[in-house]
């Protein structure tokens, strides 16, 4: 068959460990036989990030600004153990955090559903879509371990004048201190993105923070959302019969468990990091959730919203076949190819991406699946390794 031609590259961002292995297999088995793939490649494997002093992470984010669409493999955010394991120069920051700080925007994550995979929460009959603010908070913070006798202060400087505010007097014992921030324009973009997504998909929008405790920082988010809703979106929501609902984050957690799903759940950055994993797992697997960063400037970065599957990677190194679920990584590629096709007016590329998604879900619904789903599935199940699963998908395409 004649391969589908691309006009503009996607920014291809390779990653670490087992997901890096799957990345190569997805390209080989599911994309390159059908698409003349055009990509600008960046290696964000931990070894290369250390070699380039993490400059490669900044470079790939700027490449997404240039080309408009990126697709990213899962990467390691090193802790102390990883620094020792990889002999790193330093404990590099989260590459996702670095990219999101450069691009800004909102991450939308949606469970990938198959008819024969039942949710751990029986009442969740419709998908819960997560909207995660992708700027600031602990992902762009400065933190330090301090000695006994230290006084930590917030210092604000404007026009050469300083204002100081005591954080804590560490006179009795040392400890840790952190300074984090957000900015109003980023919160504005987050709110608009959430309201527009809810309108487009005709979904209720739930948003929660902890404004009773964080009376300035979290309250700012609450106020911005309410102001933007009242000014720009209230009449449109009412015309569609959908609701914007604010409450405390802990109240939303309690309510969401009792719900039937079907809403867009907007979260501040850290809350979204944690809660999107909870929602993905409850619907079946961390590997069954799509994820896209939508920048206010019109840039898109698609990714697998899970880790590098370290345990399976070590098994792979020992020569064993692993039954690692590649679905989220497949959907990262299909999302990027669909968006590239839309932006470049290549309908056959969009159609191919949709067919690859359908083939992936139909393979699972036929009973062929990886080990993480096999214990949840109803009906007859054939548990296969990752290569066999992708071969089954390829045969359906």
Residue pairs with C-beta under 8 A, 6 or more apart in sequence:
1 34
3 33
3 34
3 35
3 36
4 34
4 35
4 36
4 346
4 348
4 349
4 352
5 36
5 346
6 35
6 36
6 37
6 38
6 340
6 344
6 346
6 349
7 38
7 344
7 346
8 38
8 67
8 68
8 69
8 340
8 343
8 344
9 38
9 39
9 40
9 67
10 38
10 39
10 40
10 67
10 69
10 70
10 71
10 336
10 337
10 340
11 39
11 40
11 42
11 60
11 63
11 64
11 66
11 67
11 69
11 70
11 71
11 301
12 39
12 40
12 41
12 42
12 70
12 71
13 42
13 44
13 60
13 70
13 71
13 72
13 73
14 20
14 23
14 41
14 42
14 43
14 44
14 45
14 73
15 23
15 44
15 45
15 72
15 73
15 74
15 75
15 76
15 308
16 44
16 45
16 46
16 73
16 74
16 75
16 76
16 308
17 74
17 76
17 308
17 309
17 310
17 313
18 308
18 309
18 310
18 312
18 313
18 316
18 322
18 324
19 73
19 74
19 304
19 307
19 308
19 309
19 329
20 45
20 73
20 308
21 313
21 316
22 324
22 326
22 329
22 386
23 73
23 329
25 326
25 386
25 387
25 390
26 326
26 329
26 330
26 333
26 390
27 37
27 333
29 387
29 390
29 391
29 393
29 394
30 330
30 333
30 356
30 390
30 393
30 394
30 397
31 37
31 333
31 337
31 356
33 394
34 352
34 397
35 337
35 349
35 352
40 63
40 67
42 56
42 59
42 60
42 63
43 56
44 56
44 57
44 60
44 72
44 73
44 75
44 95
45 75
46 75
46 76
46 78
46 82
46 86
46 88
46 92
47 86
48 56
49 56
49 57
49 75
49 92
49 95
50 86
50 88
50 89
50 92
53 89
54 92
54 93
54 95
54 98
57 95
57 98
57 99
58 98
58 102
60 70
60 99
61 98
61 99
61 102
61 103
62 102
63 70
64 70
64 99
64 103
64 299
64 300
64 301
65 102
65 103
65 297
65 299
68 298
68 299
68 300
68 339
68 343
69 299
69 300
69 301
69 302
69 336
69 339
69 340
69 343
70 299
70 300
70 301
70 302
70 336
71 301
71 302
71 303
71 332
71 333
71 335
71 336
72 96
72 99
72 301
72 302
72 303
72 304
72 332
73 303
73 304
73 329
73 332
74 303
74 304
74 306
74 307
74 308
74 309
74 329
75 95
75 96
75 308
76 82
76 308
77 92
77 93
77 94
77 95
77 96
77 97
78 86
78 88
78 91
78 92
79 91
80 91
82 88
82 91
83 90
83 91
94 139
96 139
96 303
97 139
97 140
99 293
99 301
100 107
100 134
100 135
100 139
100 293
101 135
101 136
101 139
101 140
103 134
103 293
103 295
103 297
103 299
103 301
104 134
104 135
104 186
104 189
104 295
104 296
104 297
105 134
105 135
105 189
105 193
105 293
105 294
105 295
105 296
105 299
106 131
106 132
106 133
106 134
106 189
106 190
106 193
106 194
106 293
106 294
107 130
107 131
107 132
107 133
107 134
107 272
107 276
107 291
107 292
107 293
107 294
107 305
108 129
108 130
108 131
108 132
108 197
108 291
108 292
108 294
109 129
109 130
109 132
109 276
109 279
109 280
109 289
109 290
109 291
109 305
110 127
110 129
110 130
110 289
110 290
111 127
111 128
111 279
111 280
111 283
111 284
111 288
111 289
112 288
112 289
112 290
112 327
112 328
112 331
112 361
113 127
113 283
113 284
113 288
113 361
114 284
114 288
114 361
114 364
114 365
114 373
115 365
116 364
116 365
116 367
116 377
116 378
116 379
117 283
117 284
117 288
117 364
117 373
117 376
117 377
118 284
118 376
118 377
118 378
119 282
119 283
119 284
120 281
120 282
120 283
120 376
121 257
121 282
123 257
123 258
123 259
123 260
123 261
124 259
124 260
124 261
124 282
124 283
125 260
125 261
125 262
126 260
126 261
126 262
127 261
127 262
127 283
128 256
128 259
128 261
128 262
128 263
128 265
128 279
128 283
129 197
129 201
129 203
129 263
129 264
129 265
130 264
130 265
130 267
130 272
130 275
130 276
130 279
131 190
131 193
131 194
131 197
131 264
131 265
131 266
131 267
131 272
132 267
132 269
132 271
132 272
132 273
132 276
133 186
133 187
133 190
133 266
133 267
133 268
133 269
133 272
134 190
134 269
134 293
135 182
135 183
135 186
135 190
135 269
136 180
136 181
136 182
136 183
136 186
136 269
137 180
137 182
137 268
137 269
137 270
138 178
138 180
138 269
138 270
139 269
139 270
140 180
140 181
141 178
141 179
141 180
141 181
142 178
142 179
142 180
143 176
143 177
143 178
143 179
144 176
144 177
144 178
145 174
145 175
145 176
146 152
146 170
146 174
146 175
146 176
146 177
147 170
147 174
148 170
148 171
148 172
148 173
148 174
149 170
149 171
150 170
150 174
151 166
151 168
151 169
151 170
151 171
152 166
152 167
152 168
152 169
152 170
152 177
153 164
153 165
153 166
153 167
154 164
154 165
154 167
154 179
155 162
155 163
155 164
155 165
156 162
156 163
156 164
156 165
157 163
167 177
168 175
168 177
182 217
182 220
182 221
184 220
184 224
187 220
187 221
187 224
188 224
188 228
189 296
190 266
191 224
191 225
191 228
191 229
192 228
192 232
192 296
193 294
193 296
194 205
194 207
194 225
194 264
194 266
195 205
195 228
195 229
195 232
195 233
195 237
195 244
197 203
197 264
198 204
198 205
198 237
198 242
198 244
198 264
199 233
199 236
199 237
199 240
199 242
201 264
202 240
202 242
203 242
203 262
203 263
203 264
204 242
204 243
204 244
204 245
204 262
204 263
204 264
205 242
205 243
205 244
205 245
205 263
205 264
205 266
206 245
206 246
206 247
206 252
206 255
206 256
206 263
206 264
206 265
206 266
207 221
207 222
207 225
207 244
207 245
207 246
207 265
207 266
207 267
208 246
208 247
208 248
208 249
208 250
208 251
208 252
208 266
208 267
208 271
209 218
209 219
209 221
209 222
209 248
209 249
209 268
209 271
210 218
210 248
210 249
210 250
211 218
211 219
211 221
211 222
211 248
212 248
218 268
221 268
222 246
225 244
225 246
225 266
226 246
229 237
229 244
233 244
234 244
237 243
237 244
247 255
249 267
249 268
249 271
252 265
253 275
256 265
265 275
265 279
267 275
267 276
276 289
276 291
276 305
277 286
277 305
277 306
279 289
280 286
280 288
280 289
280 305
280 306
283 289
284 372
284 373
284 376
285 325
285 327
285 372
285 373
285 376
286 305
286 306
286 307
286 328
287 304
287 306
287 324
287 325
287 326
287 327
287 328
287 329
287 370
287 372
288 325
288 327
288 328
288 373
289 305
289 306
289 328
290 302
290 305
290 328
290 331
290 332
290 335
291 302
291 303
291 304
291 305
291 328
291 332
292 300
292 301
292 302
292 303
292 335
293 299
293 300
293 301
293 302
293 303
294 300
295 301
300 335
300 336
300 339
302 331
302 332
302 333
302 335
302 336
302 339
303 332
304 328
304 329
304 331
304 332
305 328
306 328
309 322
309 324
312 322
312 324
315 322
316 322
321 385
321 386
321 387
322 385
322 386
323 370
323 371
323 372
323 383
323 384
323 385
323 386
323 389
324 370
324 386
325 369
325 370
325 371
325 372
325 373
325 386
325 389
326 370
326 386
326 389
326 390
327 360
327 364
330 356
330 357
330 360
330 393
331 357
331 360
333 353
333 356
334 353
334 354
334 356
334 357
335 353
337 349
337 350
337 352
337 353
338 349
338 350
338 353
338 354
340 346
340 349
341 347
341 348
341 349
341 350
341 351
341 353
342 350
355 397
356 393
356 397
359 393
359 394
359 396
359 397
360 393
362 396
363 369
363 389
363 392
363 393
363 396
364 373
364 377
366 392
367 377
367 379
367 380
367 381
367 382
368 382
368 384
368 388
368 389
368 392
369 377
369 381
369 382
369 383
369 384
369 389
370 383
370 384
370 385
370 386
370 389
371 383
374 381
374 383
384 392
